[in-house]
């Protein structure tokens, strides 16, 4: 059989020699050779055009169809969206709770007691001036309304408002009993300032009977390792951080002055108005 070139055609398939065109056959159509080749080309072209139209159709389909075609991707995205929404709602609710919280208003109280001004006798004038300066500095700048200074086992100063004893007199400070108490021992052991911001919440309040019964806050300030300054305030949490630092500096200055005359201190007390 002689091989002849196939005639030119507009078929998209390449042209094969005649002896190979016999292999092209469309079953059930009775076509073979060049006719079968052209028919197969038309069929492939139709299928290509149909696939392109299907892709274009899917491109413009709504989101649900795309979600159905890619369930894994969009299901994870949905879970992330739900988680983000839940966190946003939680933050909003937390903000509303914070806005609904109103701190309890704190106001000053008038100390219930009697005015007191007792200074240890036989003190040099320089120490008396130092003690009075300490009282004026604290009472003017801070919420201090009562001041007690115990040094070397003696009460050197009790000034401000003091508790009232039976008969309307000032309740004096029992220095030996105070020194044996847990509050004094704890402060001297730590060597640091102790701030009782709300005195009514502390059981140790019973160790300070010489303070007014409605004292709101107390600062226990050590004076070196030999004494303590007890400062009573008229406001809950009334002593600020700056006040506490100021009291610490005053205590250091007072301790330096008192340590010079520690051997001349006596226990007797007298009123000086």
LINWO-V712171 format. One record per residue. N is the residue number from 0. SS is DSSP state (h for helix, s for strand, l for the rest). PHI is phi in whole degrees, 0 to 359 (999 if undefined). OMEGA is omega in whole degrees, -180 to 180 (NA if undefined). Layout:
# LINWO-V712171
n	ss	phi	omega
N	SS	PHI	OMEGA
N	SS	PHI	OMEGA
This chain:
# LINWO-V712171
n	ss	phi	omega
0	l	999	179
1	l	277	179
2	l	273	179
3	l	240	179
4	l	290	-180
5	l	285	179
6	l	296	180
7	l	293	-178
8	l	214	177
9	l	274	-178
10	l	294	180
11	l	291	-179
12	l	278	177
13	l	295	-179
14	l	275	-179
15	l	251	175
16	l	300	-175
17	h	295	-177
18	h	291	177
19	h	265	-180
20	h	293	179
21	l	292	179
22	l	282	179
23	l	278	-179
24	s	210	177
25	s	261	-177
26	l	300	176
27	l	78	-179
28	l	255	-178
29	l	74	-179
30	s	260	177
31	s	204	180
32	l	70	-177
33	h	296	179
34	h	296	178
35	h	293	179
36	h	297	179
37	h	294	178
38	h	296	179
39	h	295	178
40	h	296	179
41	h	297	-180
42	h	295	179
43	h	294	177
44	h	296	178
45	h	295	178
46	h	296	179
47	h	295	179
48	h	295	179
49	h	294	179
50	h	294	178
51	h	297	179
52	h	294	177
53	h	295	178
54	h	296	178
55	h	295	179
56	h	294	179
57	h	293	-179
58	h	295	-178
59	l	259	177
60	l	287	177
61	l	295	-176
62	h	298	-178
63	h	302	179
64	h	293	178
65	h	296	178
66	h	296	179
67	h	291	179
68	h	283	-180
69	l	232	-174
70	h	292	-175
71	h	291	-177
72	h	297	-175
73	h	284	177
74	h	292	176
75	h	293	177
76	h	295	179
77	h	295	178
78	h	296	178
79	h	295	178
80	h	296	179
81	h	295	179
82	h	296	179
83	h	297	178
84	h	296	179
85	h	296	178
86	h	295	179
87	h	295	178
88	h	296	179
89	h	298	179
90	h	296	178
91	h	296	180
92	h	295	178
93	h	297	177
94	h	297	178
95	h	295	178
96	h	295	179
97	h	296	179
98	h	291	-179
99	h	281	-180
100	l	279	178
101	l	242	178
102	l	296	-179
103	l	292	-179
104	l	292	-180
105	l	246	-179
106	l	233	179
107	l	287	177
108	l	237	175
109	l	271	-179
110	l	301	-180
111	l	267	-179
112	l	174	-179
113	s	237	177
114	s	290	-174
115	s	223	176
116	s	209	-178
117	s	243	-179
118	s	231	180
119	s	299	-179
120	l	284	177
121	l	62	175
122	l	270	176
123	l	298	-178
124	h	299	-180
125	h	295	179
126	h	287	178
127	h	299	178
128	h	297	179
129	h	295	180
130	h	294	180
131	h	292	176
132	h	296	177
133	h	299	180
134	h	296	-180
135	h	296	-180
136	h	296	-178
137	h	283	-176
138	h	288	-179
139	h	277	-173
140	h	273	-174
141	l	248	179
142	l	270	-179
143	s	293	176
144	s	234	178
145	s	216	-180
146	s	219	177
147	s	229	179
148	s	237	178
149	s	244	-177
150	s	216	-180
151	l	54	177
152	l	77	-179
153	s	234	176
154	s	272	-178
155	s	275	-175
156	s	212	170
157	s	222	-172
158	s	218	-177
159	s	99	179
160	s	264	180
161	s	240	178
162	l	294	-179
163	s	262	179
164	l	271	177
165	l	297	-178
166	l	101	177
167	l	85	-180
168	l	264	179
169	s	285	176
170	l	281	-176
171	l	283	-179
172	l	275	175
173	l	269	-174
174	h	299	180
175	h	301	179
176	h	291	178
177	h	296	-179
178	h	295	180
179	h	279	-177
180	l	286	-178
181	h	290	-180
182	h	297	-180
183	h	296	-178
184	h	296	180
185	h	295	-180
186	h	293	-179
187	h	292	179
188	h	289	-180
189	h	281	-178
190	l	71	-178
191	l	235	180
192	l	294	177
193	s	241	-176
194	s	248	176
195	s	262	-171
196	l	294	178
197	l	227	-171
198	h	299	-177
199	h	294	-179
200	h	270	-175
201	l	253	178
202	h	296	-179
203	h	292	178
204	h	300	-179
205	h	294	179
206	h	277	180
207	l	238	-177
208	l	287	-178
209	l	281	176
210	l	275	176
211	l	306	-175
212	l	296	-179
213	l	255	174
214	l	298	-173
215	l	270	-177
216	s	217	-178
217	s	221	171
218	s	244	176
219	s	255	-175
220	s	248	179
221	s	291	175
222	s	251	-173
223	l	65	176
224	l	243	-176
225	l	239	-177
226	s	198	-177
227	s	210	173
228	s	247	-179
229	s	250	-174
230	s	242	180
231	s	256	-179
232	s	246	-177
233	l	257	-178
234	l	221	176
235	l	294	-177
236	l	54	-176
237	l	280	180
238	l	272	-179
239	l	279	177
240	h	298	177
241	h	294	177
242	h	298	180
243	h	296	178
244	h	294	178
245	h	296	179
246	h	295	178
247	h	298	179
248	h	294	178
249	h	296	-180
250	h	296	178
251	h	296	179
252	h	295	-180
253	h	293	179
254	h	296	178
255	h	296	-180
256	h	289	-177
257	h	290	-178
258	h	295	180
259	h	286	-176
260	l	240	-176
261	h	296	-177
262	h	284	-177
263	h	260	-178
264	l	283	178
265	l	241	-177
266	l	270	-174
267	l	298	180
268	s	237	176
269	s	215	179
270	s	273	174
271	l	229	-177
272	l	253	NA
